[in-house]
């Protein structure tokens, strides 16, 4: 126990140092951790074993719930079709195409090739979500990426378990496996929804933010265990529970509880994420992976071709109003990062399983390459494709809004200091006038930018409008609840706001 605590403390200390360096260098934190871990491994730092059971059953539920509780259910409903297409038929197509390439390239037997394809089909949810947030991609693209990365792991894990069972049994029955997939999906989602709804009712009974945090921890592991006990998908159960608590239950949580819950899960996910990515880097043995270089190249080819087969043909099935732009599809393919879940699945294979060492080498090599090469080049690719707020009017809007927020905050603080008698009157007047000039310039430039930017070309302005409509709706509901206005009048006005929100959603699609 002492040695384990010492190792964790040392990893967190290294993670903090890497975080400072990554921020100064402008490199993404997770990628910097992997590179630092690889450097430590090359320097003969003792490797730390990555326990697959710990990753899958302890760490993964935390990472999934933290991402799910922040999911915007309204946005998810609006973009459900591309998310479902990518997470279910797209994922199965990825496994099949990757399996074919691995069978032909590595001469693996069919079931083992499909098993490796299923492992490579999983995505590292945290790495993908964090990278796309760093890119400042449009809200709709982030919604698709974040929710697809949450749900597709459930499909990949079910396929992994089915193929591994078929290897042990020596046969594969597609019909029974399709029925099994339907069962684990439906029951997993049902358990998660029921657990999330029940937790929301419990949260409504208390205003103690510590109890509210405790309830979220209980529903995370409770839904996972409940799903496992009936052979359903624990991943889908946790994700659904998180989305339910973050939507149905969120209205019942006190303001202090909302801050505390988000802070608690953010810290938990950040700590686990830091340790995992360092350990991933430590696992990288340059000599061993150099020997398996050809096999890793085949693995990279397989996972990329599989992802392309899932993204381009699948999303082309969407109706015109829900189409995903081609530039976004390119980013979905290149942002196909692997990480701790893929490595945990590879390590969880039985020690006597044929081809286990080859599978593990390919998975570890692909995880390292995708996290470093693709992770480091994702932001430049997005800018080259004109995605995000890195260029154009959106960036200018952000810059001016930032200056405006900063100047107003400084002006408020200057007013407070003058009232305390800290700043002489003459100095106060000169400094306040300077800040007022900065505010006026930013406001003028913002007005000009907004006038020149069509609404359909500005995801950022669209998000502001949607937020304002949501605030209007909440105010009307509160007014009706407190008796300030009649309920029937409030309902009419709320319906007007809902129509405006629907119009905004249709404009986005």
Secondary structure as GFF3:
##gff-version 3
##sequence-region A 1 509
A	DSSP	alpha_helix	2	25	.	.	.	ID=ss1
A	DSSP	alpha_helix	29	42	.	.	.	ID=ss2
A	DSSP	alpha_helix	52	54	.	.	.	ID=ss3
A	DSSP	pi_helix	55	59	.	.	.	ID=ss4
A	DSSP	alpha_helix	60	69	.	.	.	ID=ss5
A	DSSP	alpha_helix	73	78	.	.	.	ID=ss6
A	DSSP	alpha_helix	80	87	.	.	.	ID=ss7
A	DSSP	alpha_helix	89	106	.	.	.	ID=ss8
A	DSSP	alpha_helix	110	121	.	.	.	ID=ss9
A	DSSP	alpha_helix	125	135	.	.	.	ID=ss10
A	DSSP	alpha_helix	139	169	.	.	.	ID=ss11
A	DSSP	alpha_helix	174	203	.	.	.	ID=ss12
A	DSSP	alpha_helix	209	229	.	.	.	ID=ss13
A	DSSP	alpha_helix	234	244	.	.	.	ID=ss14
A	DSSP	pi_helix	245	249	.	.	.	ID=ss15
A	DSSP	three_ten_helix	250	252	.	.	.	ID=ss16
A	DSSP	alpha_helix	255	282	.	.	.	ID=ss17
A	DSSP	alpha_helix	286	291	.	.	.	ID=ss18
A	DSSP	alpha_helix	293	315	.	.	.	ID=ss19
A	DSSP	three_ten_helix	320	322	.	.	.	ID=ss20
A	DSSP	alpha_helix	326	334	.	.	.	ID=ss21
A	DSSP	alpha_helix	340	347	.	.	.	ID=ss22
A	DSSP	alpha_helix	356	369	.	.	.	ID=ss23
A	DSSP	pi_helix	370	374	.	.	.	ID=ss24
A	DSSP	alpha_helix	375	384	.	.	.	ID=ss25
A	DSSP	alpha_helix	392	419	.	.	.	ID=ss26
A	DSSP	alpha_helix	425	452	.	.	.	ID=ss27
A	DSSP	three_ten_helix	455	457	.	.	.	ID=ss28
A	DSSP	alpha_helix	459	481	.	.	.	ID=ss29
A	DSSP	alpha_helix	487	508	.	.	.	ID=ss30
###
